[in-house]
Amino acid sequence: MIEKGRIAEDVCGLWPSLTERQRSLLKSRLKVNEYKKNEVIYHNFDRPDRMYFLVNGKVKVTIGGVGGRNQIIRVIKPVEMFGYRAYFADGNHRSTATAFESSIVASVPMDLIEGLMRENALMGLQVVRHLAILLGQSDDRTVNLTQKHIRGRLAEALLFLKDHYGMEEDGSTLSIYLSREDLANMSNMTTSNAIRTLSSFANEKMIVIDGKKIKIIEEEELRKISKLG
């Protein structure tokens, strides 16, 4: 059961500077949707008319690349806002957001967000800060994906997922189960290269593979590989 009241409070909590009137206005125009695994939240070239907030689940943001391959440029975790960059750039979406797994996503019209930002300077600064952080992360990933070798890129992807989504109760199994194709799309490599490199890591006892589950055994070794590239 979706608890819209709690979700609205979580979204408003992203901006502590909102006044009671502004909080009430935001809550009144908040929509909550459930998405199944692999269901698209917004498509490339759609008009960016809403700001989205991942409430529960996992979401990937992809851009189509050469040969029909999709590059995963970002993964979203709760409670994070996404899908609003194109609005401020006065253009259409240049990416597609898709649920990695069953997810609950809230959204608010962008014209409301812009109005609140004009009224509330602190809220505007928080949105700008979030965009700036994303830009910095994007710059880092661009360097890593273009300059690191395959082993370094895959090691970095595994560590990124660990740092971003955490582990299961055993403290070593990634809490997100990716297909080999998704892992390849995160690491800017072919699926066959991702499979071979994963097998290599497993043979070297750095990870254990159980279907889509990946258990990290030697984190420090993976960090060395990632750092050396």
TABELBEL-V518315 format. One record per residue. N is the residue number from 0. RES is the residue in one letter. SS is DSSP state (H for helix, E for strand, C for the rest). D_LAST is the distance of its C-alpha to the last C-alpha in Angstrom with 1 decimal. Layout:
N_RES_SS_D_LAST, N_RES_SS_D_LAST
//
This chain:
0_M_C_45.2, 1_I_C_43.7, 2_E_C_44.7, 3_K_H_44.8, 4_G_H_46.2, 5_R_H_43.3, 6_I_H_40.7, 7_A_H_42.5, 8_E_H_42.4, 9_D_H_38.6, 10_V_H_38.1, 11_C_H_40.5, 12_G_C_38.7, 13_L_C_35.8, 14_W_C_38.2, 15_P_C_40.4, 16_S_C_42.2, 17_L_C_43.9, 18_T_C_47.7, 19_E_H_49.7, 20_R_H_50.9, 21_Q_H_47.4, 22_R_H_46.2, 23_S_H_49.2, 24_L_H_48.6, 25_L_H_45.0, 26_K_H_46.0, 27_S_H_48.8, 28_R_C_46.5, 29_L_C_43.7, 30_K_E_43.1, 31_V_E_41.4, 32_N_E_40.2, 33_E_E_38.9, 34_Y_E_36.3, 35_K_C_35.8, 36_K_C_32.5, 37_N_C_31.2, 38_E_C_33.9, 39_V_E_33.1, 40_I_E_33.8, 41_Y_E_33.7, 42_H_C_33.0, 43_N_C_31.5, 44_F_C_34.4, 45_D_C_36.4, 46_R_E_38.1, 47_P_C_36.4, 48_D_C_39.5, 49_R_E_38.2, 50_M_E_35.7, 51_Y_E_34.3, 52_F_E_33.6, 53_L_E_31.9, 54_V_E_34.4, 55_N_E_33.3, 56_G_C_30.8, 57_K_C_27.4, 58_V_E_26.9, 59_K_E_24.2, 60_V_E_24.3, 61_T_E_23.5, 62_I_E_23.9, 63_G_E_25.0, 64_G_C_22.9, 65_V_H_23.6, 66_G_H_25.5, 67_G_H_26.5, 68_R_C_23.1, 69_N_E_22.6, 70_Q_E_19.5, 71_I_E_19.4, 72_I_E_19.0, 73_R_E_20.3, 74_V_E_21.7, 75_I_E_24.9, 76_K_C_26.2, 77_P_C_29.8, 78_V_C_31.5, 79_E_E_29.5, 80_M_E_30.9, 81_F_E_29.6, 82_G_C_30.9, 83_Y_C_32.5, 84_R_H_30.4, 85_A_H_32.3, 86_Y_H_35.6, 87_F_H_35.0, 88_A_C_33.7, 89_D_C_37.0, 90_G_C_35.5, 91_N_E_34.9, 92_H_C_31.9, 93_R_C_29.0, 94_S_C_27.4, 95_T_E_28.7, 96_A_E_28.7, 97_T_E_29.2, 98_A_E_29.8, 99_F_C_27.3, 100_E_C_30.3, 101_S_C_33.9, 102_S_E_33.6, 103_I_E_36.1, 104_V_E_35.6, 105_A_E_38.0, 106_S_E_38.5, 107_V_E_40.6, 108_P_E_41.9, 109_M_H_40.0, 110_D_H_43.4, 111_L_H_44.0, 112_I_H_40.7, 113_E_H_41.3, 114_G_H_44.8, 115_L_H_43.7, 116_M_H_41.1, 117_R_H_44.0, 118_E_H_46.1, 119_N_C_43.6, 120_A_H_41.5, 121_L_H_39.5, 122_M_H_38.5, 123_G_H_37.5, 124_L_H_35.3, 125_Q_H_33.5, 126_V_H_32.8, 127_V_H_31.5, 128_R_H_29.3, 129_H_H_27.8, 130_L_H_27.1, 131_A_H_25.5, 132_I_H_23.1, 133_L_H_22.2, 134_L_H_21.7, 135_G_H_19.3, 136_Q_H_17.3, 137_S_H_17.5, 138_D_H_16.3, 139_D_H_13.1, 140_R_H_12.5, 141_T_H_13.4, 142_V_H_10.7, 143_N_H_7.9, 144_L_H_9.6, 145_T_H_10.3, 146_Q_H_7.5, 147_K_C_4.4, 148_H_C_5.5, 149_I_H_8.0, 150_R_H_7.1, 151_G_H_4.2, 152_R_H_7.0, 153_L_H_9.7, 154_A_H_8.9, 155_E_H_8.8, 156_A_H_12.0, 157_L_H_13.7, 158_L_H_13.4, 159_F_H_14.5, 160_L_H_17.5, 161_K_H_18.3, 162_D_H_18.4, 163_H_H_20.3, 164_Y_H_22.7, 165_G_C_23.0, 166_M_E_24.1, 167_E_C_27.3, 168_E_C_30.1, 169_D_C_28.6, 170_G_C_25.7, 171_S_C_23.0, 172_T_E_23.4, 173_L_E_21.8, 174_S_C_24.8, 175_I_C_23.8, 176_Y_C_24.2, 177_L_C_22.3, 178_S_C_23.1, 179_R_H_20.6, 180_E_H_21.2, 181_D_H_20.5, 182_L_H_17.2, 183_A_H_16.3, 184_N_H_17.6, 185_M_H_15.5, 186_S_H_12.2, 187_N_C_13.6, 188_M_C_14.2, 189_T_C_17.5, 190_T_H_19.2, 191_S_H_19.5, 192_N_H_15.7, 193_A_H_15.3, 194_I_H_18.2, 195_R_H_17.0, 196_T_H_13.6, 197_L_H_15.6, 198_S_H_18.1, 199_S_H_15.7, 200_F_H_14.6, 201_A_H_18.4, 202_N_H_19.4, 203_E_C_17.2, 204_K_C_19.1, 205_M_C_16.3, 206_I_E_18.0, 207_V_E_21.5, 208_I_E_22.3, 209_D_E_25.9, 210_G_C_26.4, 211_K_C_24.6, 212_K_E_24.2, 213_I_E_20.9, 214_K_E_21.3, 215_I_E_18.5, 216_I_C_19.5, 217_E_C_16.8, 218_E_H_15.2, 219_E_H_14.0, 220_E_H_12.2, 221_L_H_10.4, 222_R_H_9.7, 223_K_H_8.4, 224_I_H_5.9, 225_S_H_5.1, 226_K_H_5.4, 227_L_H_3.8, 228_G_C_0.0
//
